[in-house]
Amino acid sequence: GITMKLEPLFTPDYAETTLKWSSSNEDVAIVDEEGVVVGIEEGTCVITVVSNNGLEANCQLTVIELPDLSIAEFNQLRVGSEAMLQFNQAQVVFASGSTAYIRDASGAIILDGLNIGLETNDIIDGAIYVKYALNNRMPYALITDATDLSPLTTEKGSEVEPREMKLEDLTEANYADYVLLKQTKLVLESGKVWAVSGDRRIRYYNKLGVKVSLKNYNGKYFDL
């Protein structure tokens, strides 16, 4: 039941009129008096709008069924792709305002544009329509005008635990996740702090929770 609002263009653009909308096949899609179309099942239909002075316009609408994708599958899409993102006992590892970091057994994603009150540790289920985006290589699921959040169900979960990993095992699949790197060496170079293991290194941005100068990180081991 993804929705889309159709906007007619008027000539001249200041013209005022009353509109009547209709669908040629309401088994495929329905349209309300405001021009909001709801897809019902796969197929093609024609949406028609008629003004009170008899002018008419129409467009052909095709409804397709989108597969439900896990977080890992969703993260393989091209930027800008839209899909149904399926949450199956996914956990909110961090939530603030309209943004939530969410993970399941397959991976992690940042859900952005929320207007519902998700909280850290919540467990969520359900499928929603979102758009895939990247920001600084971090994966995002963007809420769109067509997103219906009502299929999501939430329940309170236990305190989220980090995934314990080795630095050398981190991949892009772990972006947006909450992980623990035990006893990882930090190195200071040119004013920047790096977590290092063998030939693998990543830039370290997060605070350690203690107030120390950058030089005191150098060569020491921390749980990150």
N, C-alpha and C positions, 0 to 999 in steps of 0.2 A: 503493500500500500504506500509506495513513495508518492509524494505530492509535488506538484509544480504549478506555479501561478502564471497564467498567460496574461500578457499585457497588450491590448490593442493599441495601434497608433492612429491618431486622428489627424485629419487635414481639414481645416486648420487645427493646430494643436490646442487651441483654446475652446474648441467645440464642446458642447455639453449635450449628453444624450443618455437615454436609459438602454441598457444592454440586456439581452437574453441569451444565455449560453445553453448548448445542448451537445450531447454525444450521440454519434450514429450507432454505437454499440456499447451499452452500459455494462455488458458482461466483460468488456475489455477495460474500459475506463469511464469514470463518471466526472462530471464537472458541476460546480455549484454556481450560485448567482454572482459570485465575485471572480469567476474565471479560474478557480483553483481546481486542478485536475488530480484525480487519484487513480493510479493504476490498479487494476483488479486482477487480471490474468493476462498471459501472453496473447498477443494478437495485434491487429491494426484497426483503428477506427478514425473517424473524422470529427474534430471538434469545431462547432460552428457558433459564431456570435452574430446576432442580428440587432441592429439599432432600432429605436422607436420610429425612425423615419424610413425604415425598410432597407437600409444598407446592410450588406452581409459580407462576412469574411470567414474563411475556414482554414484549417491546417490538418494535415495527416499526422496521426500520433501512433507510434509503434511501442508497445509494451513488451519488454523482455524480462526474463527471470534471472536475477543475479545470484551466483552461488554464494553461500556463506563461507567466508575465509577465516582461518585461524589468524592469530597475530603474526606468526611466522610467515604464513602464505601472503598476508596483506603486505608485509614488509618487502616482498619480492616484486611488487607492482611498480610501474613507472610513475614518476612524480606527476601529479594531476589526475591519476586514475581514480575512479569512484567505484565503490564496491560495498557489499554487506560484510561488516566486521562482526564475527561471532565471538562472544565472550562465554567461556565455559569454566565456571568457578575461577574466574580471573580475580586477582587481588590488587587493590589500590595500594601501591607502596608509598605514594606521597600525593597529597592533594592540596591545592591552593587556588582559591578563586575559581576561575573558569577552566583550570588546567588540572589534569590528573595523570600521574605516571602509573601505568597498569601493566601487569604481567600475568601470564598463564604458563602452563607447562611448556609451551612452544616458543615463547619470546616475550618481548616487552615493547610498549608503544606509549606515546604521549597523546592523550585525548584532549583536544583543545577546542574551546568555544562552548563549554558546558553551561547550561542554565539550571542544572539540578545540583543539589548539595551532596556530592560525593565526599567521603571523608577517608583519611588514611586508615588502612586495615579493612575497609569495606570489601565484601565479596560480591561480584556482579555476574549476572548471566543475561543472555539475550543477544540479538543481532540488530545492528543499526547501520544506516547508510551514511558513509563518510567518504572524505577525499584524502588521498595519500599525499604527504608533503615531507620535505626534508628541510631542516634548519640546522646549519653547522653539523651536518651529517647525522643529526638526531631524527628518528622517525616520528612523524606526526600523523594522527588521524583527525582531520578537521571536520567539525560539525558544519553542515551546510543548511541552507534554507529548506532543503528537502528532507532533512534528518528528522525522524520521529523517535524521540527518546522513550516513549511509553513502553516499548517492549523490554526495556532494561528492568531487571529486578535486582534489588540489593539486600544484603544482610550484613550484620556486623560479624567481622572475622577476628581471629586472634592476632596478636601483635606480629607484624610482618617481620620476617627473618631474612637476612641477606643470603644470597647464594655464595657459598665459599668456593673460591676459584684461585687458580694461579694466574699471574700476570701474563705468562706466555700463552695461556689458553683463551684469553679475551679476544672476541671477534666483534664484528658489527652487530651480530645477533644479540649482543649483551648491551648495546646502547639503550639508554633509558631504563635499564634495570638497576636493581639495588644489589650490589655484590660486595663481598669481603675478600680482600687480598691480605692474607696474614703475613706478618713479618716481612714487609716489602721494603727494599732499600730505596731511600730518597737521595737524589744527587742534585746539587745546586750548580747550574751553569748559566752564566750571563744574566743573572737575576731571576731565572726561571727554575722551578722545581720539577724534577722528573722522577717518576717511579721506574726502577730499573731491575731487570732480571735477565742476566746473560746479555744477549744482543737485542733484547726487546725492551723498549722504553715507551712510556706514555707521559704526556704533560699532566701534571697534577695541579688541579685548581682548588679543590675543596679545603676547608679549614680542618685542622687536626683537633680542634676543641681546646687547645691550650695556646696561650699567648707566648710565642717564642719568635725570635728573629729568624729570617730566612737562613742565615748562616748556620743556625743550630739544627736545621734539617739535614745538612750535608753529611752523607755517609752513614746515617743512622737508619734503623729499621723500625717500621710502624705497621700496625694493623690499619689498613685503609679501606 
